[in-house]
Amino acid sequence: MAKDKSLKPDTNPPKRKKLSSNASEVHAEEMMNTKEQKKRKKMEVEEPSDVTVTPADKKQKKEKKRKKKQATGQTEISDPPRGPEGTHELEGEEDLTPEEKRVLERKMKKILKKEEKKRLKAEGETLERTETSGPTAAQQALDYLTCWAETRTKWKFQKTRQTWLLQHMFDSEKIPDEKFPILLQYLEGLRGGAKDTTVKKALALVEESGQAPEDKAVQQRAHRARELIQLLS
């Protein structure tokens, strides 16, 4: 009896068909679509769909960011450079807040006050140096007269000192009584126009004394004038 070949077991199992490249691409695309759908669903859950962002909301957000940036920048502004003395308006001051303007004005006032104190102090020191720089004209003239009387070898003629003595010789406050006899000795050698002018002035004082007999100051000047006239006549 012949054996049926169809009943013979097949030793070679059927081979699986390999997926073509087109099938792989389709599979990958399906997976990406699935991920994209999951991502969209997740976003929809996190942000409710009924909330809509209008252009006005976007503009408001931008305005808030801009103001916040400006406020941050203003807090980092350093003290502006000092302008000329007496200048209160500085460049960029209009961008400062009222509080920053008040702080700036206080600083400017302090600076100006310090400068004013320095100026007054300098002026006071200059005035003090001027006052104490040396003897007065009256003292210099009296020293000149004393040097003539006591130390003739060191004495030198000075027209300025002699002119001052001639102008104030009748004033007992400028030339004390104890110095007047020395002055008469000095004027004994007076010559020329200076002598004539001095005599005329003395005569005028004597005439004036006759009109004011009770005025002690006038009588005192007239007394000196008579002594001088007697000396130079």
MDAnalysis code that builds the backbone (N, CA, C; Angstrom):
import MDAnalysis as mda
import numpy as np

u = mda.Universe.empty(699, n_residues=233, atom_resindex=np.repeat(np.arange(233), 3), trajectory=True)
u.add_TopologyAttr("name", ["N", "CA", "C"] * 233)
u.add_TopologyAttr("resid", np.arange(1, 234))
u.add_TopologyAttr("resname", ["MET", "ALA", "LYS", "ASP", "LYS", "SER", "LEU", "LYS", "PRO", "ASP", "THR", "ASN", "PRO", "PRO", "LYS", "ARG", "LYS", "LYS", "LEU", "SER", "SER", "ASN", "ALA", "SER", "GLU", "VAL", "HIS", "ALA", "GLU", "GLU", "MET", "MET", "ASN", "THR", "LYS", "GLU", "GLN", "LYS", "LYS", "ARG", "LYS", "LYS", "MET", "GLU", "VAL", "GLU", "GLU", "PRO", "SER", "ASP", "VAL", "THR", "VAL", "THR", "PRO", "ALA", "ASP", "LYS", "LYS", "GLN", "LYS", "LYS", "GLU", "LYS", "LYS", "ARG", "LYS", "LYS", "LYS", "GLN", "ALA", "THR", "GLY", "GLN", "THR", "GLU", "ILE", "SER", "ASP", "PRO", "PRO", "ARG", "GLY", "PRO", "GLU", "GLY", "THR", "HIS", "GLU", "LEU", "GLU", "GLY", "GLU", "GLU", "ASP", "LEU", "THR", "PRO", "GLU", "GLU", "LYS", "ARG", "VAL", "LEU", "GLU", "ARG", "LYS", "MET", "LYS", "LYS", "ILE", "LEU", "LYS", "LYS", "GLU", "GLU", "LYS", "LYS", "ARG", "LEU", "LYS", "ALA", "GLU", "GLY", "GLU", "THR", "LEU", "GLU", "ARG", "THR", "GLU", "THR", "SER", "GLY", "PRO", "THR", "ALA", "ALA", "GLN", "GLN", "ALA", "LEU", "ASP", "TYR", "LEU", "THR", "CYS", "TRP", "ALA", "GLU", "THR", "ARG", "THR", "LYS", "TRP", "LYS", "PHE", "GLN", "LYS", "THR", "ARG", "GLN", "THR", "TRP", "LEU", "LEU", "GLN", "HIS", "MET", "PHE", "ASP", "SER", "GLU", "LYS", "ILE", "PRO", "ASP", "GLU", "LYS", "PHE", "PRO", "ILE", "LEU", "LEU", "GLN", "TYR", "LEU", "GLU", "GLY", "LEU", "ARG", "GLY", "GLY", "ALA", "LYS", "ASP", "THR", "THR", "VAL", "LYS", "LYS", "ALA", "LEU", "ALA", "LEU", "VAL", "GLU", "GLU", "SER", "GLY", "GLN", "ALA", "PRO", "GLU", "ASP", "LYS", "ALA", "VAL", "GLN", "GLN", "ARG", "ALA", "HIS", "ARG", "ALA", "ARG", "GLU", "LEU", "ILE", "GLN", "LEU", "LEU", "SER"])
u.atoms.positions = np.array([
    [0.863, -1.187, 0.000],
    [0.000, 0.000, 0.000],
    [0.890, 1.224, 0.000],
    [0.563, 2.024, -0.916],
    [1.402, 3.245, -1.052],
    [1.022, 4.268, -0.017],
    [2.122, 4.948, 0.497],
    [1.923, 6.009, 1.513],
    [1.482, 7.291, 0.858],
    [0.538, 8.015, 1.581],
    [0.031, 9.300, 1.066],
    [0.990, 10.394, 1.484],
    [1.560, 11.037, 0.467],
    [2.525, 12.109, 0.744],
    [1.906, 13.293, 1.423],
    [0.577, 13.456, 1.211],
    [-0.074, 14.629, 1.813],
    [-0.168, 14.522, 3.308],
    [-0.108, 13.329, 3.833],
    [-0.193, 13.150, 5.264],
    [1.156, 13.270, 5.936],
    [2.180, 13.423, 5.152],
    [3.545, 13.542, 5.708],
    [3.704, 14.892, 6.349],
    [4.140, 14.858, 7.611],
    [4.276, 16.159, 8.312],
    [5.311, 17.067, 7.641],
    [4.968, 18.363, 7.617],
    [5.869, 19.351, 6.977],
    [6.912, 19.799, 7.982],
    [8.116, 19.440, 7.708],
    [9.203, 19.758, 8.642],
    [9.612, 21.210, 8.584],
    [9.341, 21.889, 7.519],
    [9.696, 23.323, 7.382],
    [8.487, 24.187, 7.704],
    [8.518, 24.920, 8.876],
    [7.363, 25.777, 9.234],
    [7.273, 26.955, 8.290],
    [6.066, 27.493, 8.185],
    [5.879, 28.628, 7.251],
    [6.634, 29.876, 7.752],
    [7.293, 30.506, 6.810],
    [8.044, 31.741, 7.126],
    [7.124, 32.938, 7.243],
    [7.461, 33.800, 8.328],
    [6.679, 35.036, 8.488],
    [7.107, 36.062, 7.454],
    [6.087, 36.702, 7.019],
    [6.369, 37.747, 6.035],
    [6.952, 38.999, 6.745],
    [8.028, 39.502, 6.173],
    [8.641, 40.712, 6.692],
    [7.814, 41.933, 6.323],
    [7.737, 42.860, 7.346],
    [7.008, 44.097, 7.063],
    [7.811, 44.932, 6.089],
    [7.137, 45.390, 5.154],
    [7.805, 46.254, 4.155],
    [8.138, 47.603, 4.775],
    [8.950, 48.348, 4.118],
    [9.335, 49.693, 4.605],
    [8.135, 50.616, 4.656],
    [7.204, 50.433, 3.741],
    [5.998, 51.281, 3.747],
    [5.160, 51.005, 4.981],
    [5.083, 49.766, 5.363],
    [4.289, 49.422, 6.540],
    [4.916, 49.997, 7.804],
    [6.255, 49.988, 7.873],
    [6.930, 50.555, 9.044],
    [6.662, 52.043, 9.164],
    [6.719, 52.733, 8.050],
    [6.471, 54.183, 8.070],
    [5.057, 54.485, 8.523],
    [4.113, 53.676, 8.061],
    [2.719, 53.896, 8.446],
    [2.546, 53.673, 9.930],
    [3.210, 52.635, 10.442],
    [3.114, 52.331, 11.869],
    [3.695, 53.470, 12.714],
    [4.848, 53.986, 12.290],
    [5.485, 55.087, 13.041],
    [4.607, 56.330, 13.017],
    [3.986, 56.591, 11.882],
    [3.123, 57.780, 11.770],
    [1.913, 57.657, 12.684],
    [1.370, 56.424, 12.774],
    [0.222, 56.216, 13.651],
    [0.603, 56.456, 15.111],
    [1.825, 56.027, 15.484],
    [2.268, 56.222, 16.857],
    [2.428, 57.713, 17.167],
    [2.968, 58.468, 16.203],
    [3.147, 59.918, 16.409],
    [1.806, 60.613, 16.539],
    [0.878, 60.211, 15.731],
    [-0.458, 60.800, 15.815],
    [-1.099, 60.514, 17.162],
    [-0.850, 59.317, 17.655],
    [-1.412, 58.941, 18.946],
    [-0.814, 59.809, 20.060],
    [0.525, 60.020, 20.001],
    [1.174, 60.872, 21.003],
    [0.681, 62.307, 20.930],
    [0.514, 62.796, 19.703],
    [0.037, 64.178, 19.529],
    [-1.361, 64.345, 20.091],
    [-2.218, 63.331, 19.872],
    [-3.576, 63.405, 20.406],
    [-3.574, 63.398, 21.937],
    [-2.699, 62.569, 22.530],
    [-2.613, 62.522, 23.994],
    [-2.146, 63.874, 24.542],
    [-1.175, 64.479, 23.850],
    [-0.641, 65.768, 24.299],
    [-1.721, 66.833, 24.251],
    [-2.509, 66.864, 23.190],
    [-3.581, 67.845, 23.067],
    [-4.631, 67.661, 24.144],
    [-4.954, 66.396, 24.418],
    [-5.943, 66.134, 25.467],
    [-5.436, 66.619, 26.824],
    [-4.137, 66.385, 27.067],
    [-3.559, 66.815, 28.332],
    [-3.626, 68.339, 28.469],
    [-3.311, 69.087, 27.393],
    [-3.371, 70.543, 27.414],
    [-4.796, 71.024, 27.618],
    [-5.737, 70.355, 27.017],
    [-7.138, 70.737, 27.186],
    [-7.602, 70.546, 28.619],
    [-7.051, 69.509, 29.287],
    [-7.424, 69.265, 30.669],
    [-6.828, 70.334, 31.575],
    [-5.529, 70.681, 31.317],
    [-4.878, 71.680, 32.160],
    [-5.472, 73.062, 31.977],
    [-5.834, 73.428, 30.755],
    [-6.389, 74.757, 30.500],
    [-7.810, 74.605, 29.983],
    [-8.761, 75.047, 30.739],
    [-10.156, 74.880, 30.306],
    [-10.386, 75.525, 28.952],
    [-11.155, 74.871, 28.183],
    [-11.402, 75.335, 26.806],
    [-12.271, 76.573, 26.768],
    [-13.024, 76.833, 27.877],
    [-13.933, 77.963, 27.828],
    [-13.233, 79.287, 28.092],
    [-11.902, 79.232, 28.527],
    [-11.162, 80.465, 28.796],
    [-10.512, 80.917, 27.500],
    [-10.870, 82.078, 27.028],
    [-10.322, 82.626, 25.787],
    [-9.500, 83.867, 26.106],
    [-8.357, 83.975, 25.446],
    [-7.466, 85.118, 25.624],
    [-7.759, 86.132, 24.541],
    [-8.251, 87.275, 24.948],
    [-8.597, 88.340, 23.998],
    [-7.385, 89.224, 23.741],
    [-7.381, 90.005, 22.652],
    [-6.277, 90.945, 22.384],
    [-6.088, 91.972, 23.507],
    [-7.197, 92.349, 24.151],
    [-7.099, 93.311, 25.254],
    [-6.313, 92.727, 26.421],
    [-6.544, 91.393, 26.705],
    [-5.797, 90.746, 27.777],
    [-4.302, 90.699, 27.459],
    [-3.976, 90.412, 26.202],
    [-2.566, 90.384, 25.800],
    [-1.926, 91.752, 25.969],
    [-2.657, 92.803, 25.561],
    [-2.135, 94.168, 25.679],
    [-1.918, 94.548, 27.145],
    [-2.867, 94.112, 28.011],
    [-2.749, 94.413, 29.440],
    [-1.534, 93.731, 30.039],
    [-1.281, 92.474, 29.643],
    [-0.118, 91.761, 30.145],
    [1.175, 92.454, 29.715],
    [1.223, 92.888, 28.447],
    [2.412, 93.587, 27.957],
    [2.644, 94.884, 28.723],
    [1.539, 95.627, 29.017],
    [1.647, 96.888, 29.743],
    [2.183, 96.657, 31.155],
    [1.708, 95.578, 31.824],
    [2.190, 95.253, 33.164],
    [3.683, 94.940, 33.146],
    [4.118, 94.160, 32.127],
    [5.538, 93.831, 32.027],
    [6.383, 95.083, 31.805],
    [5.876, 95.997, 30.961],
    [6.623, 97.222, 30.663],
    [6.779, 98.081, 31.916],
    [5.659, 98.242, 32.692],
    [5.714, 99.039, 33.919],
    [6.645, 98.410, 34.944],
    [6.603, 97.089, 35.057],
    [7.463, 96.394, 36.000],
    [8.930, 96.599, 35.633],
    [9.229, 96.567, 34.345],
    [10.594, 96.777, 33.877],
    [11.069, 98.193, 34.173],
    [10.179, 99.182, 33.956],
    [10.526, 100.575, 34.247],
    [10.790, 100.780, 35.730],
    [9.924, 100.198, 36.583],
    [10.094, 100.347, 38.031],
    [11.413, 99.733, 38.488],
    [11.780, 98.594, 37.925],
    [13.045, 97.947, 38.266],
    [14.218, 98.793, 37.835],
    [14.099, 99.389, 36.646],
    [15.181, 100.241, 36.155],
    [15.349, 101.491, 36.978],
    [14.244, 102.088, 37.475],
    [14.322, 103.319, 38.262],
    [14.974, 103.087, 39.607],
    [14.749, 101.909, 40.204],
    [15.355, 101.633, 41.503],
    [16.859, 101.464, 41.389],
    [17.367, 101.173, 40.172],
    [18.785, 100.973, 39.989],
    [19.481, 102.239, 39.524],
    [18.742, 103.330, 39.389],
    [19.342, 104.586, 38.939],
    [20.232, 105.131, 40.042],
    [21.457, 105.443, 39.717],
    [22.365, 106.034, 40.700],
    [22.127, 107.525, 40.782],
    [22.770, 108.170, 41.749],
    [22.603, 109.607, 41.919],
    [23.089, 110.318, 40.675],
    [22.294, 111.199, 40.108],
    [22.703, 111.894, 38.891],
    [23.857, 112.826, 39.185],
    [24.687, 113.127, 38.178],
    [25.812, 114.042, 38.394],
    [25.342, 115.419, 38.775],
    [26.134, 116.087, 39.596],
    [25.770, 117.406, 40.093],
    [25.920, 118.441, 39.002],
    [24.910, 119.289, 38.854],
    [24.936, 120.329, 37.849],
    [25.571, 121.576, 38.384],
    [25.526, 122.641, 37.588],
    [26.093, 123.913, 38.034],
    [25.401, 124.436, 39.269],
    [26.091, 125.290, 39.999],
    [25.547, 125.846, 41.233],
    [24.268, 126.608, 40.959],
    [23.235, 126.348, 41.798],
    [21.961, 127.045, 41.660],
    [21.031, 126.375, 40.669],
    [21.471, 125.237, 40.020],
    [20.625, 124.558, 39.052],
    [19.813, 123.497, 39.768],
    [18.500, 123.564, 39.636],
    [17.619, 122.605, 40.317],
    [17.038, 121.598, 39.323],
    [16.933, 121.965, 38.047],
    [16.388, 121.071, 37.048],
    [17.543, 120.322, 36.404],
    [17.548, 118.985, 36.503],
    [18.590, 118.178, 35.920],
    [18.036, 117.388, 34.753],
    [18.939, 117.021, 33.857],
    [18.516, 116.253, 32.698],
    [17.997, 114.896, 33.134],
    [16.809, 114.529, 32.670],
    [16.203, 113.266, 33.035],
    [15.417, 113.311, 34.317],
    [15.301, 114.494, 34.953],
    [14.598, 114.595, 36.231],
    [13.106, 114.335, 36.056],
    [12.597, 114.618, 34.839],
    [11.159, 114.403, 34.637],
    [10.792, 112.930, 34.689],
    [11.801, 112.020, 34.558],
    [11.528, 110.585, 34.604],
    [11.558, 110.053, 36.033],
    [11.916, 110.895, 37.019],
    [12.001, 110.428, 38.400],
    [10.638, 110.458, 39.070],
    [10.490, 109.635, 40.080],
    [9.262, 109.623, 40.865],
    [9.269, 110.810, 41.834],
    [8.118, 111.201, 42.371],
    [8.091, 112.319, 43.333],
    [9.022, 112.109, 44.520],
    [9.097, 110.878, 45.036],
    [9.971, 110.600, 46.175],
    [11.437, 110.787, 45.799],
    [11.824, 110.309, 44.606],
    [13.209, 110.467, 44.164],
    [13.546, 111.937, 43.930],
    [12.574, 112.718, 43.448],
    [12.800, 114.152, 43.251],
    [13.045, 114.851, 44.590],
    [12.262, 114.473, 45.616],
    [12.442, 115.084, 46.935],
    [13.832, 114.756, 47.493],
    [14.266, 113.499, 47.322],
    [15.592, 113.102, 47.799],
    [16.676, 113.891, 47.073],
    [16.507, 114.046, 45.757],
    [17.486, 114.788, 44.967],
    [17.543, 116.254, 45.378],
    [16.376, 116.847, 45.636],
    [16.346, 118.258, 46.050],
    [17.026, 118.449, 47.409],
    [16.810, 117.493, 48.334],
    [17.465, 117.595, 49.641],
    [18.987, 117.522, 49.499],
    [19.453, 116.635, 48.621],
    [20.894, 116.523, 48.400],
    [21.460, 117.814, 47.820],
    [20.737, 118.411, 46.855],
    [21.197, 119.655, 46.246],
    [21.257, 120.777, 47.273],
    [20.252, 120.855, 48.165],
    [20.242, 121.896, 49.200],
    [21.436, 121.745, 50.142],
    [21.748, 120.497, 50.515],
    [22.889, 120.264, 51.406],
    [24.196, 120.688, 50.745],
    [24.328, 120.366, 49.453],
    [25.549, 120.725, 48.737],
    [25.697, 122.233, 48.645],
    [24.602, 122.924, 48.298],
    [24.645, 124.388, 48.186],
    [24.937, 125.037, 49.540],
    [24.377, 124.457, 50.612],
    [24.608, 125.007, 51.945],
    [26.077, 124.881, 52.333],
    [26.691, 123.747, 52.017],
    [28.105, 123.557, 52.319],
    [28.965, 124.540, 51.531],
    [28.614, 124.743, 50.258],
    [29.387, 125.680, 49.446],
    [29.257, 127.107, 49.975],
    [28.051, 127.469, 50.444],
    [27.846, 128.811, 50.996],
    [28.680, 128.999, 52.259],
    [28.741, 127.964, 53.115],
    [29.552, 128.049, 54.332],
    [31.028, 128.219, 53.992],
    [31.492, 127.466, 52.994],
    [32.891, 127.591, 52.590],
    [33.187, 128.988, 52.080],
    [32.250, 129.549, 51.294],
    [32.465, 130.885, 50.732],
    [32.524, 131.939, 51.837],
    [31.579, 131.856, 52.792],
    [31.573, 132.815, 53.893],
    [32.822, 132.685, 54.753],
    [33.256, 131.454, 54.967],
    [34.457, 131.236, 55.766],
    [35.674, 131.833, 55.079],
    [35.752, 131.634, 53.748],
    [36.880, 132.194, 52.996],
    [36.868, 133.719, 53.036],
    [35.659, 134.306, 52.914],
    [35.557, 135.768, 52.962],
    [35.956, 136.295, 54.340],
    [35.534, 135.602, 55.410],
    [35.892, 136.017, 56.756],
    [37.390, 135.954, 56.996],
    [38.024, 134.888, 56.503],
    [39.467, 134.767, 56.665],
    [40.199, 135.859, 55.893],
    [39.697, 136.184, 54.694],
    [40.321, 137.245, 53.897],
    [40.215, 138.588, 54.609],
    [39.017, 138.876, 55.168],
    [38.819, 140.129, 55.896],
    [39.710, 140.198, 57.133],
    [39.828, 139.070, 57.834],
    [40.661, 139.049, 59.039],
    [42.127, 139.277, 58.691],
    [42.580, 138.663, 57.607],
    [43.967, 138.874, 57.182],
    [44.210, 140.326, 56.797],
    [43.183, 140.932, 56.154],
    [43.334, 142.333, 55.759],
    [43.444, 143.244, 56.967],
    [42.621, 142.939, 57.992],
    [42.626, 143.788, 59.178],
    [43.907, 143.621, 60.001],
    [44.435, 142.406, 60.007],
    [45.624, 142.138, 60.816],
    [46.895, 142.058, 59.977],
    [46.834, 142.537, 58.730],
    [47.992, 142.421, 57.855],
    [49.131, 143.324, 58.291],
    [48.831, 144.421, 59.007],
    [49.892, 145.324, 59.423],
    [49.326, 146.502, 60.186],
    [50.195, 147.392, 60.644],
    [49.737, 148.568, 61.392],
    [48.926, 149.509, 60.511],
    [48.069, 150.282, 61.153],
    [47.222, 151.226, 60.435],
    [48.047, 152.424, 59.974],
    [47.424, 153.279, 59.141],
    [48.122, 154.465, 58.639],
    [48.481, 155.408, 59.778],
    [47.567, 155.537, 60.776],
    [47.845, 156.415, 61.918],
    [49.050, 155.928, 62.706],
    [49.105, 154.615, 62.958],
    [50.221, 154.055, 63.709],
    [51.531, 154.210, 62.947],
    [51.481, 153.994, 61.644],
    [52.694, 154.131, 60.837],
    [53.202, 155.575, 60.852],
    [52.260, 156.545, 60.783],
    [52.672, 157.955, 60.809],
    [53.279, 158.329, 62.149],
    [52.690, 157.855, 63.243],
    [53.234, 158.160, 64.571],
    [54.597, 157.489, 64.782],
    [54.745, 156.267, 64.271],
    [56.042, 155.590, 64.365],
    [57.099, 156.345, 63.551],
    [56.668, 156.858, 62.415],
    [57.577, 157.648, 61.574],
    [58.053, 158.898, 62.336],
    [57.131, 159.563, 63.044],
    [57.474, 160.760, 63.812],
    [58.385, 160.420, 64.998],
    [58.112, 159.312, 65.674],
    [58.939, 158.879, 66.808],
    [60.346, 158.525, 66.352],
    [60.445, 157.854, 65.212],
    [61.762, 157.488, 64.680],
    [62.567, 158.744, 64.343],
    [61.891, 159.775, 63.820],
    [62.586, 161.040, 63.503],
    [63.151, 161.691, 64.768],
    [62.360, 161.611, 65.864],
    [62.776, 162.257, 67.102],
    [63.819, 161.455, 67.860],
    [63.756, 160.141, 67.857],
    [64.602, 159.322, 68.723],
    [65.745, 158.627, 67.988],
    [65.521, 158.221, 66.752],
    [66.556, 157.477, 66.024],
    [66.743, 158.133, 64.663],
    [67.378, 159.288, 64.651],
    [67.510, 160.049, 63.420],
    [68.366, 159.320, 62.382],
    [69.271, 158.488, 62.816],
    [70.156, 157.785, 61.875],
    [69.396, 156.752, 61.020],
    [68.314, 156.174, 61.593],
    [67.523, 155.176, 60.862],
    [66.332, 155.804, 60.138],
    [66.112, 157.068, 60.394],
    [64.923, 157.718, 59.828],
    [65.133, 158.051, 58.356],
    [64.059, 157.868, 57.562],
    [64.088, 158.229, 56.144],
    [62.825, 159.006, 55.826],
    [62.981, 160.044, 55.033],
    [61.830, 160.880, 54.692],
    [60.812, 160.081, 53.876],
    [59.510, 160.203, 54.275],
    [58.417, 159.552, 53.548],
    [57.296, 160.573, 53.367],
    [57.064, 160.936, 52.140],
    [56.069, 161.973, 51.836],
    [54.671, 161.549, 52.285],
    [54.350, 160.252, 52.149],
    [53.018, 159.766, 52.538],
    [52.778, 159.988, 54.029],
    [53.776, 159.680, 54.859],
    [53.620, 159.843, 56.305],
    [53.507, 161.332, 56.674],
    [54.287, 162.166, 56.027],
    [54.218, 163.602, 56.320],
    [52.868, 164.179, 55.917],
    [52.339, 163.754, 54.770],
    [51.029, 164.246, 54.324],
    [49.947, 163.877, 55.327],
    [50.001, 162.638, 55.849],
    [48.995, 162.210, 56.832],
    [49.093, 163.072, 58.092],
    [50.310, 163.374, 58.557],
    [50.491, 164.201, 59.758],
    [49.944, 165.617, 59.549],
    [50.143, 166.172, 58.361],
    [49.644, 167.516, 58.081],
    [48.113, 167.556, 58.010],
    [47.520, 166.470, 57.531],
    [46.058, 166.422, 57.401],
    [45.363, 166.270, 58.757],
    [46.007, 165.595, 59.720],
    [45.353, 165.278, 60.993],
    [46.038, 165.940, 62.190],
    [46.918, 166.896, 61.953],
    [47.688, 167.474, 63.048],
    [46.841, 168.216, 64.074],
    [45.661, 168.697, 63.706],
    [44.819, 169.443, 64.649],
    [43.822, 168.545, 65.393],
    [43.801, 167.244, 65.055],
    [42.862, 166.294, 65.658],
    [43.558, 165.572, 66.812],
    [43.105, 165.841, 68.024],
    [43.738, 165.237, 69.207],
    [43.461, 163.740, 69.314],
    [42.424, 163.238, 68.639],
    [42.150, 161.802, 68.675],
    [43.113, 161.041, 67.770],
    [43.513, 161.650, 66.660],
    [44.448, 160.984, 65.746],
    [45.897, 161.185, 66.207],
    [46.198, 162.369, 66.695],
    [47.556, 162.658, 67.184],
    [47.436, 163.079, 68.652],
    [47.816, 162.230, 69.588],
    [47.673, 162.557, 71.027],
    [48.466, 163.814, 71.415],
    [48.103, 164.387, 72.554],
    [48.747, 165.622, 73.025],
    [50.239, 165.423, 73.277],
    [50.619, 164.227, 73.745],
    [52.047, 164.008, 74.025],
    [52.891, 163.949, 72.744],
    [52.255, 163.687, 71.588],
    [52.986, 163.630, 70.328],
    [53.005, 164.986, 69.608],
    [52.127, 165.899, 69.997],
    [52.008, 167.163, 69.263],
    [53.276, 168.032, 69.381],
    [53.923, 168.137, 70.540],
    [55.188, 168.916, 70.604],
    [56.260, 168.373, 69.662],
    [56.325, 167.040, 69.516],
    [57.296, 166.445, 68.588],
    [56.952, 166.835, 67.158],
    [55.649, 166.860, 66.862],
    [55.205, 167.236, 65.519],
    [55.575, 168.698, 65.216],
    [55.448, 169.568, 66.196],
    [55.826, 170.979, 65.990],
    [57.322, 171.099, 65.669],
    [58.129, 170.319, 66.356],
    [59.565, 170.336, 66.065],
    [59.837, 169.852, 64.631],
    [59.088, 168.816, 64.233],
    [59.262, 168.262, 62.881],
    [58.859, 169.299, 61.824],
    [57.751, 170.038, 62.095],
    [57.237, 170.995, 61.113],
    [58.006, 172.317, 61.112],
    [58.933, 172.478, 62.012],
    [59.704, 173.719, 62.083],
    [60.500, 173.959, 60.786],
    [60.880, 172.891, 60.143],
    [61.648, 173.014, 58.905],
    [60.765, 172.952, 57.663],
    [59.469, 173.068, 57.827],
    [58.558, 172.983, 56.684],
    [58.761, 174.183, 55.751],
    [58.801, 173.965, 54.439],
    [59.041, 175.015, 53.466],
    [58.073, 174.889, 52.288],
    [58.033, 175.929, 51.481],
    [57.313, 175.915, 50.217],
    [55.809, 175.913, 50.355],
    [55.157, 175.267, 49.348],
    [53.698, 175.238, 49.290],
    [53.074, 174.519, 50.467],
    [53.738, 173.509, 50.990],
    [53.210, 172.775, 52.135],
    [53.102, 173.691, 53.347],
    [54.110, 174.582, 53.520],
    [54.079, 175.526, 54.641],
    [52.926, 176.513, 54.489],
    [52.754, 177.085, 53.301],
    [51.695, 178.071, 53.076],
    [50.314, 177.457, 53.292],
    [50.106, 176.231, 52.783],
    [48.806, 175.555, 52.932],
    [48.498, 175.291, 54.400],
    [49.512, 174.869, 55.146],
    [49.319, 174.560, 56.560],
    [48.966, 175.814, 57.355],
    [49.611, 176.934, 57.055],
    [49.328, 178.183, 57.769],
    [47.904, 178.667, 57.476],
    [47.464, 178.578, 56.217],
    [46.101, 178.995, 55.848],
    [45.062, 178.146, 56.588],
    [45.314, 176.889, 56.688],
    [44.378, 175.997, 57.383],
    [44.316, 176.356, 58.865],
    [45.437, 176.687, 59.439],
    [45.480, 177.059, 60.859],
    [44.722, 178.363, 61.107],
    [44.876, 179.352, 60.213],
    [44.151, 180.627, 60.361],
    [42.639, 180.413, 60.268],
    [42.204, 179.522, 59.393],
    [40.770, 179.237, 59.241],
    [40.205, 178.631, 60.526],
    [40.970, 177.807, 61.194],
    [40.515, 177.202, 62.439],
    [40.420, 178.244, 63.566],
    [41.315, 179.180, 63.571],
    [41.259, 180.228, 64.592],
    [40.011, 181.084, 64.399],
    [39.686, 181.411, 63.156],
    [38.471, 182.194, 62.880],
    [37.219, 181.404, 63.255],
    [37.239, 180.131, 62.994],
    [36.081, 179.284, 63.314],
    [35.846, 179.239, 64.822],
    [36.899, 179.256, 65.594],
    [36.766, 179.182, 67.049],
    [36.043, 180.402, 67.618],
    [36.152, 181.560, 66.911],
    [35.445, 182.744, 67.397],
    [33.948, 182.623, 67.233],
    [33.491, 181.785, 66.324],
    [32.051, 181.611, 66.092],
    [31.451, 180.527, 66.993],
    [32.300, 179.683, 67.590],
    [31.802, 178.606, 68.464],
    [32.639, 178.566, 69.731],
    [32.462, 179.568, 70.582],
    [33.316, 179.649, 71.785],
    [33.057, 178.536, 72.784],
    [31.887, 177.908, 72.732],
    [31.547, 176.872, 73.711],
    [31.861, 175.451, 73.219],
    [32.256, 175.338, 71.982],
    [32.560, 174.003, 71.419],
    [33.990, 173.630, 71.800],
    [34.143, 172.639, 72.658],
    [35.457, 172.266, 73.169],
    [36.360, 171.718, 72.055],
    [35.796, 170.911, 71.169],
    [36.597, 170.328, 70.100],
    [37.134, 171.422, 69.179],
    [36.300, 172.425, 68.865],
    [36.732, 173.537, 68.006],
    [37.814, 174.355, 68.708],
    [37.659, 174.621, 69.986],
    [38.633, 175.398, 70.739],
    [39.977, 174.667, 70.860],
    [39.895, 173.348, 70.985],
    [41.137, 172.572, 71.076],
    [41.908, 172.631, 69.761],
    [41.210, 172.504, 68.634],
    [41.876, 172.607, 67.339],
    [42.464, 174.010, 67.145],
    [41.714, 175.022, 67.584],
    [42.200, 176.412, 67.449],
    [43.456, 176.637, 68.285],
    [43.516, 175.990, 69.452],
    [44.706, 176.133, 70.301],
    [45.941, 175.592, 69.582],
    [45.823, 174.434, 68.958],
    [46.951, 173.867, 68.207],
    [47.285, 174.761, 67.008],
    [46.244, 175.274, 66.363],
    [46.475, 176.137, 65.202],
    [47.277, 177.379, 65.589],
    [47.022, 177.999, 66.736],
    [47.759, 179.192, 67.187],
    [49.234, 178.866, 67.446],
    [49.466, 177.690, 68.036],
    [50.852, 177.287, 68.293],
    [51.614, 177.111, 66.973],
    [50.928, 176.526, 65.979],
    [51.578, 176.292, 64.689],
    [51.846, 177.622, 63.965],
    [50.879, 178.545, 64.017],
    [51.069, 179.858, 63.374],
    [52.248, 180.583, 64.002],
    [52.360, 180.524, 65.300],
    [53.450, 181.181, 66.009],
    [54.799, 180.582, 65.605],
    [54.795, 179.244, 65.358],
    [56.036, 178.555, 64.989],
    [56.479, 178.927, 63.574],
    [55.527, 178.963, 62.627],
    [55.877, 179.139, 61.227],
    [55.863, 180.587, 60.757],
    [55.452, 181.504, 61.575],
    [55.377, 182.910, 61.160],
    [56.778, 183.545, 61.155],
])
